[in-house]
């Protein structure tokens, strides 16, 4: 049985060549890898989950105060059954919140990266939530350095392309499924839009990745491991050397269906003005250039948000 590997990122400093080779091989094969040894304290992760759970337990009318109409869900609260996987007839069985990067309001990206919204009912939501945002942002930058080396780019190639990235931390609540035979799933089969996604501390089974052979492979993590997968923007930039793999969150078939599920992915995005044009080093006779036209990260994001019915 194939398995998405778990690799200790501390080896990047002690055993770099082998670590980069193993990481690159995992991403070429699965588009996914589990990363351990990242140093994000368990207390920080548990504290953030606790604050998010307290928010989702609030009455519906209170949560809806933080829904930003016309904002495409970019900040604040998005209610249950709004987001719909591309080409799916049924909305996902989830509600979620978006935390974005805190940037100066005179930044050149201020018009496309709105200020954060914070729920007054959960006093430590901002501190706990933004703490995890920053920790995952820094871990993502480390993973991208290893990915750059694997495709013969300079180690810090991505650093100045993500330092003002329109990245999103998305606490998600999948409520208990009360009735049998619901046509909706918790999260329909999809690929992510961004550069890479870091999923920290998923509280229940359900995440599955589609292998090259067309089989659904459950991903389970051990210890402190964080699931990190490739998104469509990096797939495009690397001409599919790093594939953005289809994945889903299934509905449990047992008593776990009656339990809520919580999940906190961090979607690491490039800066809005980064041009997604295929890297010459990723074009070979066996892998000819797949995208003729470049597109900016912001334009690409808007295109995809329309497809999943967020704008």
C-alpha positions as a Python dict, from the first residue, in 0.01 Angstrom:
ca = {
    (1, 'X'): (0, 0, 0),
    (2, 'X'): (139, 338, -100),
    (3, 'X'): (173, 598, 170),
    (4, 'X'): (242, 971, 162),
    (5, 'X'): (577, 997, 344),
    (6, 'X'): (651, 1193, 661),
    (7, 'X'): (983, 1382, 652),
    (8, 'X'): (1158, 1567, 934),
    (9, 'X'): (1236, 1921, 819),
    (10, 'X'): (1525, 1948, 1068),
    (11, 'X'): (1715, 1734, 818),
    (12, 'X'): (1718, 2038, 588),
    (13, 'X'): (1992, 2173, 815),
    (14, 'X'): (2172, 1843, 889),
    (15, 'X'): (2127, 1625, 580),
    (16, 'X'): (2020, 1873, 313),
    (17, 'X'): (2094, 1691, -9),
    (18, 'X'): (1913, 1371, 91),
    (19, 'X'): (1621, 1561, 246),
    (20, 'X'): (1570, 1775, -67),
    (21, 'X'): (1583, 1464, -288),
    (22, 'X'): (1328, 1276, -73),
    (23, 'X'): (1098, 1580, -44),
    (24, 'X'): (1110, 1642, -418),
    (25, 'X'): (1035, 1276, -491),
    (26, 'X'): (733, 1283, -256),
    (27, 'X'): (591, 1591, -425),
    (28, 'X'): (654, 1463, -778),
    (29, 'X'): (471, 1141, -687),
    (30, 'X'): (185, 1258, -464),
    (31, 'X'): (179, 1641, -463),
    (32, 'X'): (163, 1585, -84),
    (33, 'X'): (411, 1527, 199),
    (34, 'X'): (381, 1526, 580),
    (35, 'X'): (635, 1750, 755),
    (36, 'X'): (750, 1678, 1111),
    (37, 'X'): (1010, 1845, 1332),
    (38, 'X'): (878, 2191, 1245),
    (39, 'X'): (902, 2330, 1599),
    (40, 'X'): (554, 2485, 1617),
    (41, 'X'): (455, 2420, 1981),
    (42, 'X'): (158, 2188, 2038),
    (43, 'X'): (21, 2443, 2289),
    (44, 'X'): (6, 2708, 2015),
    (45, 'X'): (-185, 2474, 1783),
    (46, 'X'): (-421, 2351, 2057),
    (47, 'X'): (-479, 2708, 2178),
    (48, 'X'): (-575, 2825, 1829),
    (49, 'X'): (-811, 2529, 1779),
    (50, 'X'): (-973, 2606, 2114),
    (51, 'X'): (-1037, 2971, 2017),
    (52, 'X'): (-1177, 2866, 1678),
    (53, 'X'): (-1410, 2606, 1835),
    (54, 'X'): (-1545, 2872, 2074),
    (55, 'X'): (-1623, 3096, 1778),
    (56, 'X'): (-1803, 2824, 1581),
    (57, 'X'): (-2011, 2740, 1892),
    (58, 'X'): (-2162, 3090, 1890),
    (59, 'X'): (-2523, 3136, 1773),
    (60, 'X'): (-2571, 3163, 1397),
    (61, 'X'): (-2690, 3526, 1410),
    (62, 'X'): (-2375, 3626, 1603),
    (63, 'X'): (-2144, 3453, 1353),
    (64, 'X'): (-2326, 3612, 1060),
    (65, 'X'): (-2236, 3960, 1194),
    (66, 'X'): (-1885, 3880, 1068),
    (67, 'X'): (-1990, 3782, 717),
    (68, 'X'): (-1861, 4043, 471),
    (69, 'X'): (-2112, 4068, 181),
    (70, 'X'): (-1939, 4101, -155),
    (71, 'X'): (-1601, 4019, 1),
    (72, 'X'): (-1575, 3677, -161),
    (73, 'X'): (-1512, 3531, 183),
    (74, 'X'): (-1166, 3692, 182),
    (75, 'X'): (-1196, 3795, 548),
    (76, 'X'): (-1425, 3704, 835),
    (77, 'X'): (-1699, 3443, 833),
    (78, 'X'): (-1844, 3234, 548),
    (79, 'X'): (-2166, 3048, 645),
    (80, 'X'): (-2249, 2679, 606),
    (81, 'X'): (-2305, 2539, 254),
    (82, 'X'): (-2172, 2835, 53),
    (83, 'X'): (-1846, 2715, -98),
    (84, 'X'): (-1892, 2458, -374),
    (85, 'X'): (-1610, 2253, -529),
    (86, 'X'): (-1554, 2334, -896),
    (87, 'X'): (-1804, 2144, -1118),
    (88, 'X'): (-1990, 2007, -813),
    (89, 'X'): (-2370, 2027, -791),
    (90, 'X'): (-2369, 2032, -411),
    (91, 'X'): (-2225, 2283, -165),
    (92, 'X'): (-1968, 2165, 92),
    (93, 'X'): (-2088, 2078, 444),
    (94, 'X'): (-1875, 2336, 621),
    (95, 'X'): (-1855, 2689, 759),
    (96, 'X'): (-1526, 2876, 792),
    (97, 'X'): (-1336, 3192, 883),
    (98, 'X'): (-1055, 3364, 694),
    (99, 'X'): (-757, 3538, 853),
    (100, 'X'): (-534, 3723, 606),
    (101, 'X'): (-196, 3893, 626),
    (102, 'X'): (-176, 4207, 836),
    (103, 'X'): (-32, 4469, 600),
    (104, 'X'): (9, 4846, 628),
    (105, 'X'): (-305, 5010, 492),
    (106, 'X'): (-87, 5225, 263),
    (107, 'X'): (62, 4909, 104),
    (108, 'X'): (35, 4880, -274),
    (109, 'X'): (-168, 4562, -212),
    (110, 'X'): (-419, 4726, 26),
    (111, 'X'): (-693, 4736, -239),
    (112, 'X'): (-680, 4357, -290),
    (113, 'X'): (-589, 4251, 66),
    (114, 'X'): (-856, 4392, 301),
    (115, 'X'): (-805, 4437, 675),
    (116, 'X'): (-883, 4146, 904),
    (117, 'X'): (-1209, 4114, 1093),
    (118, 'X'): (-1190, 3985, 1454),
    (119, 'X'): (-1479, 3844, 1661),
    (120, 'X'): (-1525, 4043, 1982),
    (121, 'X'): (-1698, 3746, 2147),
    (122, 'X'): (-1372, 3544, 2150),
    (123, 'X'): (-1110, 3779, 2303),
    (124, 'X'): (-805, 3559, 2232),
    (125, 'X'): (-908, 3471, 1873),
    (126, 'X'): (-679, 3733, 1717),
    (127, 'X'): (-371, 3652, 1926),
    (128, 'X'): (-404, 3273, 1891),
    (129, 'X'): (-516, 3281, 1529),
    (130, 'X'): (-253, 3523, 1400),
    (131, 'X'): (18, 3344, 1600),
    (132, 'X'): (-51, 3023, 1404),
    (133, 'X'): (-76, 3226, 1080),
    (134, 'X'): (278, 3357, 1127),
    (135, 'X'): (421, 3021, 1235),
    (136, 'X'): (279, 2844, 927),
    (137, 'X'): (389, 3131, 701),
    (138, 'X'): (749, 3083, 819),
    (139, 'X'): (731, 2704, 787),
    (140, 'X'): (592, 2737, 435),
    (141, 'X'): (885, 2958, 335),
    (142, 'X'): (1125, 2684, 461),
    (143, 'X'): (946, 2415, 259),
    (144, 'X'): (960, 2635, -53),
    (145, 'X'): (1338, 2676, -13),
    (146, 'X'): (1379, 2298, -28),
    (147, 'X'): (1139, 2275, -324),
    (148, 'X'): (1339, 2546, -505),
    (149, 'X'): (1666, 2354, -462),
    (150, 'X'): (1507, 2035, -594),
    (151, 'X'): (1431, 2203, -929),
    (152, 'X'): (1774, 2373, -951),
    (153, 'X'): (1660, 2720, -846),
    (154, 'X'): (1846, 2935, -590),
    (155, 'X'): (1749, 2843, -233),
    (156, 'X'): (1582, 3179, -167),
    (157, 'X'): (1410, 3205, -507),
    (158, 'X'): (1061, 3225, -354),
    (159, 'X'): (1140, 3450, -54),
    (160, 'X'): (1066, 3787, -218),
    (161, 'X'): (767, 3640, -403),
    (162, 'X'): (578, 3546, -86),
    (163, 'X'): (680, 3816, 167),
    (164, 'X'): (352, 4005, 102),
    (165, 'X'): (160, 3702, -15),
    (166, 'X'): (-220, 3706, -3),
    (167, 'X'): (-206, 3399, 223),
    (168, 'X'): (-508, 3279, 419),
    (169, 'X'): (-552, 3085, 743),
    (170, 'X'): (-888, 2909, 724),
    (171, 'X'): (-1033, 2757, 1042),
    (172, 'X'): (-1310, 2520, 923),
    (173, 'X'): (-1596, 2360, 1112),
    (174, 'X'): (-1772, 2059, 961),
    (175, 'X'): (-2085, 2015, 1177),
    (176, 'X'): (-2214, 1669, 1271),
    (177, 'X'): (-2402, 1499, 987),
    (178, 'X'): (-2746, 1429, 1128),
    (179, 'X'): (-2922, 1248, 844),
    (180, 'X'): (-2830, 951, 630),
    (181, 'X'): (-2780, 971, 252),
    (182, 'X'): (-2683, 1339, 226),
    (183, 'X'): (-2569, 1408, -133),
    (184, 'X'): (-2318, 1671, -13),
    (185, 'X'): (-1973, 1585, 118),
    (186, 'X'): (-1773, 1775, 376),
    (187, 'X'): (-1537, 1898, 105),
    (188, 'X'): (-1582, 1795, -258),
    (189, 'X'): (-1291, 1666, -466),
    (190, 'X'): (-1078, 1969, -556),
    (191, 'X'): (-729, 2107, -604),
    (192, 'X'): (-601, 2406, -408),
    (193, 'X'): (-549, 2741, -579),
    (194, 'X'): (-231, 2869, -410),
    (195, 'X'): (143, 2784, -398),
    (196, 'X'): (134, 2535, -109),
    (197, 'X'): (-118, 2446, 165),
    (198, 'X'): (-16, 2355, 520),
    (199, 'X'): (-278, 2164, 719),
    (200, 'X'): (-221, 2166, 1092),
    (201, 'X'): (-375, 1923, 1340),
    (202, 'X'): (-682, 1788, 1155),
    (203, 'X'): (-906, 1659, 1433),
    (204, 'X'): (-1052, 1357, 1254),
    (205, 'X'): (-997, 1120, 964),
    (206, 'X'): (-1146, 1202, 626),
    (207, 'X'): (-872, 1363, 415),
    (208, 'X'): (-800, 1155, 102),
    (209, 'X'): (-568, 1216, -194),
    (210, 'X'): (-616, 1080, -547),
    (211, 'X'): (-309, 883, -657),
    (212, 'X'): (-172, 870, -1011),
    (213, 'X'): (-334, 526, -1039),
    (214, 'X'): (-676, 675, -966),
    (215, 'X'): (-710, 534, -612),
    (216, 'X'): (-824, 740, -311),
    (217, 'X'): (-550, 723, -46),
    (218, 'X'): (-634, 828, 314),
    (219, 'X'): (-379, 1062, 473),
    (220, 'X'): (-324, 1020, 842),
    (221, 'X'): (-58, 1207, 1035),
    (222, 'X'): (145, 1096, 1335),
    (223, 'X'): (292, 1304, 1615),
    (224, 'X'): (348, 1668, 1521),
    (225, 'X'): (331, 1616, 1143),
    (226, 'X'): (167, 1882, 925),
    (227, 'X'): (29, 1789, 582),
    (228, 'X'): (177, 2011, 309),
    (229, 'X'): (48, 1994, -49),
    (230, 'X'): (108, 2169, -380),
    (231, 'X'): (-150, 2415, -515),
    (232, 'X'): (-238, 2505, -874),
    (233, 'X'): (-27, 2822, -884),
    (234, 'X'): (293, 2630, -809),
    (235, 'X'): (188, 2352, -1046),
    (236, 'X'): (151, 2613, -1320),
    (237, 'X'): (479, 2786, -1237),
    (238, 'X'): (669, 2453, -1237),
    (239, 'X'): (497, 2321, -1551),
    (240, 'X'): (341, 2032, -1351),
    (241, 'X'): (679, 1907, -1220),
    (242, 'X'): (511, 1962, -884),
    (243, 'X'): (153, 1837, -934),
    (244, 'X'): (-148, 1989, -760),
    (245, 'X'): (-327, 1671, -661),
    (246, 'X'): (-702, 1623, -629),
    (247, 'X'): (-812, 1566, -269),
    (248, 'X'): (-1136, 1560, -68),
    (249, 'X'): (-1278, 1532, 283),
    (250, 'X'): (-1517, 1238, 299),
    (251, 'X'): (-1817, 1195, 526),
    (252, 'X'): (-1751, 934, 797),
    (253, 'X'): (-1951, 614, 760),
    (254, 'X'): (-1977, 539, 1133),
    (255, 'X'): (-2053, 710, 1462),
    (256, 'X'): (-1792, 974, 1375),
    (257, 'X'): (-2047, 1123, 1131),
    (258, 'X'): (-2232, 1247, 1439),
    (259, 'X'): (-1922, 1431, 1558),
    (260, 'X'): (-1803, 1770, 1436),
    (261, 'X'): (-1473, 1792, 1251),
    (262, 'X'): (-1236, 2087, 1273),
    (263, 'X'): (-953, 2163, 1037),
    (264, 'X'): (-714, 2458, 994),
    (265, 'X'): (-543, 2484, 653),
    (266, 'X'): (-302, 2768, 575),
    (267, 'X'): (-310, 2859, 205),
    (268, 'X'): (28, 3014, 121),
    (269, 'X'): (-14, 3252, -174),
    (270, 'X'): (241, 3452, -371),
    (271, 'X'): (233, 3831, -367),
    (272, 'X'): (-62, 3950, -582),
    (273, 'X'): (166, 4093, -854),
    (274, 'X'): (378, 3778, -900),
    (275, 'X'): (357, 3664, -1263),
    (276, 'X'): (284, 3295, -1302),
    (277, 'X'): (491, 3213, -1608),
    (278, 'X'): (637, 2868, -1655),
    (279, 'X'): (994, 2842, -1521),
    (280, 'X'): (1236, 2766, -1806),
    (281, 'X'): (1413, 2506, -1587),
    (282, 'X'): (1087, 2305, -1575),
    (283, 'X'): (1049, 2281, -1954),
    (284, 'X'): (1206, 1972, -2117),
    (285, 'X'): (1148, 1773, -2436),
    (286, 'X'): (945, 1527, -2224),
    (287, 'X'): (755, 1807, -2050),
    (288, 'X'): (691, 2084, -2306),
    (289, 'X'): (557, 2419, -2190),
    (290, 'X'): (190, 2372, -2094),
    (291, 'X'): (85, 2737, -2054),
    (292, 'X'): (141, 2986, -2333),
    (293, 'X'): (7, 3293, -2151),
    (294, 'X'): (139, 3426, -1820),
    (295, 'X'): (-112, 3551, -1560),
    (296, 'X'): (-66, 3738, -1232),
    (297, 'X'): (-137, 3561, -905),
    (298, 'X'): (-421, 3805, -831),
    (299, 'X'): (-591, 3756, -1170),
    (300, 'X'): (-563, 3380, -1131),
    (301, 'X'): (-710, 3392, -781),
    (302, 'X'): (-1012, 3594, -898),
    (303, 'X'): (-1074, 3350, -1182),
    (304, 'X'): (-1073, 3054, -944),
    (305, 'X'): (-1285, 3219, -670),
    (306, 'X'): (-1559, 3268, -929),
    (307, 'X'): (-1544, 2899, -1018),
    (308, 'X'): (-1597, 2787, -657),
    (309, 'X'): (-1882, 3035, -607),
    (310, 'X'): (-1711, 3254, -348),
    (311, 'X'): (-1742, 3563, -572),
}
